Amino acid sequence: MPIAKVLGIETEYGVAGGPDGDPITASTLVVNAYAQQSRTRVNWDFVDESPGRDARGRMGEGQLAPPIETHLANTVLTNGARLYVDHAHPEYSSPEVRTPREAVLYDLAGEQVMVRAMRAVNETLPSEMAVTLYKNNSDGKGNSYGTHENYLIERQLPFTSVVRAMVPHFISRAIICGAGKVGAETDEARGYGVPFQLSARAEFFEEVVGLETTLKRPIINTRDEPHSDPERFRRLHVINGDANMSQVATLVKVGSTSLLLAALEFYGPEIFPPVPQRPVSSFHAFARDLSLTATTATDAGSWSAANYQERLLEIAVRFTQEGDASVVAPPDQVEEILREWQILLEGVVNHRDAVCDRVDWLAKLRIVEGFRERHQTTQLDARLRAIDLQYHDIRPEKSLAQRVGLKAIFSADETNVAVSTPPATTRAYFRGTCVARFPDELVSANWDSLIFDVGKGPLRRVSMMDPLKGTADLTQGLLSSVDSVEHLVQLLSD
């Protein structure tokens, strides 16, 4: 049966500037500047990090596990999130949340964290070294970086069923959730001469299933790192999505995926549409096709991306009627997800002007085409790539995404609260509150445990193996009743 869909979003931000233009140095300065400004000194505990654990039971031939970089800047925030340097990018990993709407809110909070971090570091640098951050997925030189989603699913669900059911969704959802992209960066995509793509990430994927995230990227990632009780839970680590500036697109992206995963747990994989005979090529082809007419061969005929999304939406609606959709969100929020999913799908197929305020690739394409018409440029004009980049600029005064009238779900005030306040409905509440209450005694933290220094004896680890424990309902009274971390640990031990 379906389990509660705890979820979260990890976003690596593009970075430019900094001393000597070095991205690792710039990223480190960004993370440290925010940690100092917010007086957050809690380190990350790497003891449970196991990126090499493969859901298939063994690593695929020729594959390598992502390295763990323990020497780079890393901190935990009062909203329960993690802020750190991942390879050559500052990354914000949102706290665990209980609903897709909360996922959108804490993703927005991450944008605001990065804006504040960027401003803080630039106050310390000469103007010629100023750092700029972009919420995008590639640097225009063939290097791509991720916006990863994470979903809690039941351990008993066979991973082969996840692959069978979710490939059709992941290769087709860019028609409504893609961020759009001017031009191409891989040899294959350049060979098609496409001036614009629906997805910023699709062209970089090379395999259907695999462990890696930076090379030979797979549509379905097999990292088996649950950050929770491994006997009960699995964390589906999704790496194929784009960094959305549209709040509605983010809601539909994580909301549709959450509903489909719950439907998979309820019905099994047989109800899902057929997998393409060539999934990777289909992913690429759908992303290049602005007309949405491209089809892919399956054992049950030809399917377009729109056909897939229509069928998947029907499955999600059926699940809400026959199953328990409260595992995803309350009824009004589930209704909102389904309504927006339907609006976006109908819009991109038949009424594109009506959804330019919700679909990133359409909003970006409108800007690009408007510029081309005004200035009579070629499709390869370098200024078009600059427009693409500026769409994702997180500086409010520079961001094109903030000028095109994208529909908002949350206000600036709500986002600012989420920057410093953890979600109440997951263990992130306990983590974030402890960061705020006991910053000097909290030695380190990770997703499933906290390590405290109680002032005498050994360090004390508090385990949090269930993402739905440590909520405000369960721990607010406890936290308000203690006056020291020693008292807290003692009560937790009783």
Phi, psi and omega in degrees: 000154182296145175247164182304132183270075170295138185211171178190165183234132174252130181232120170272127182264139172293143184229137176226150179092201183087171180303125179060015180064021183276120186292327179292316177297314180298316180297319179296318178297321180297311182296315181293324180296318179290320179299319179290319181296319182267003180056041177257114184238014184282123181279163177270136178265117186266007189299327183261007180287125181214065184294349180272355180284124188252133182296341179277356181092343178208153179284140178298152182300132178079007181260152179235142177287145176301139181287153174262117185258085185284348185270352183270162185301139187203133176207165180244138187258164182291346174269008178089000182276168174246133177237124186200176175262121178247108186058255183240031182221143167285132182236136173249118175255114185295158172294159175296137179230166187260343183223157176301323178299317177296325178299319177297314182300314183280342168290318175297320177301323177298320176300316181292323174302315182292324176299313180295320179296318179298316179296320181296316181289326182289341174291342182257355186247151171299152185302326181288348178255007186307139180267136174237138180245145181230133176268077182221193187231003177201158184263005181081359182241016178096004179254126181245148178224159200259157163238101189259142175250152180226133183226134177278125177229164183286142182295328184290343179292119181300137182295331176298329177290324176298314179299311182302318186277323193266342178304313179303323179290312186293329180277347186246343189288347179298338180295339176243338185244002181290147180273348180080157183199132174279125176074202183213161183234337179269158181300318182298310183294322178296328180297336178275349177065030183283130179279342183205142178236154179287327185243142176277341188252334193305318186296345183270002184264137189235346184225161176279313183226136179181172185266330188288159179234346182245339176228151181048047186301132180260152174296319176247117180272136187260011181302123182251076183230084192288339186053036182190188181298111185290345177282337185250329192234156168229144174255114176280117184261107187258121187245004190265002183271168179263162172278110183269139170267336179280124178295322180294318179298319177297317179300313181292322180300307183279330179291315179296318181294319178298315180297320181290325176293320176295320177296322177298316179295331183277313186261332192091173188281344188296335183284346185277154181295163186291148176282139177300153177293332178229083187299318183294314178298324179294318177303313179296313184296317178298322182290334180274349193260094179290338180281344182062027180256349181298142179236162178231146182279136174228176177288354179235042178093189182266140180230140172263169177299321179294320176302316179299310183295324177298315180294319181293322175298319177300320179296317180297318178297316179299320179298320180295337180272328186251340182248197180248091183286354177294345175293342178262313184188167173299159186306318182294326179285323175298318178299320178297316180299311181297320180296313181292323177301314179296318180297314181295317182294312178298322182293312183293333180278318190236334188220069189296324180299333183284343183237017176295342178271006182226335183256118186300315185294327177289318178298317180292318180298321179298318178296313182298313181293324177297318179294317181299318181293318181293321187253002178051049182269167171279168179288348180256008181301131183298334180294335178291323176293325177295322176297316178305311181297317183292336175301326185261003178297127184273355175291122184305324183281350182245337188293123175289328180299329181276359181251355187259008175077033177297137181294132180261145173259322182242149178276167177298323179296318179296320179294317181298324176297319182290340177299323185244351185246129182282158173296146185274347194255009176221180178295346177301334178298312180295316180299307184296322179293322177293323176299318181287320185279322188231053185296332182277332182265343178276103186288315181200167182209158167214193186294325187244014175196160175232145178241122183248148168255108184273003175097346177206148181074192183286164173296149184244126178262130175253117183274143178224070188277352177246115182299342181262009169256161183084016179283171177298318180301324185270335189234352183299315179298317178300311183295324180285344183270348184258151179244002178204160179290330177298317178296318179300310182297322179298315180294323179291335182276339184290000000 
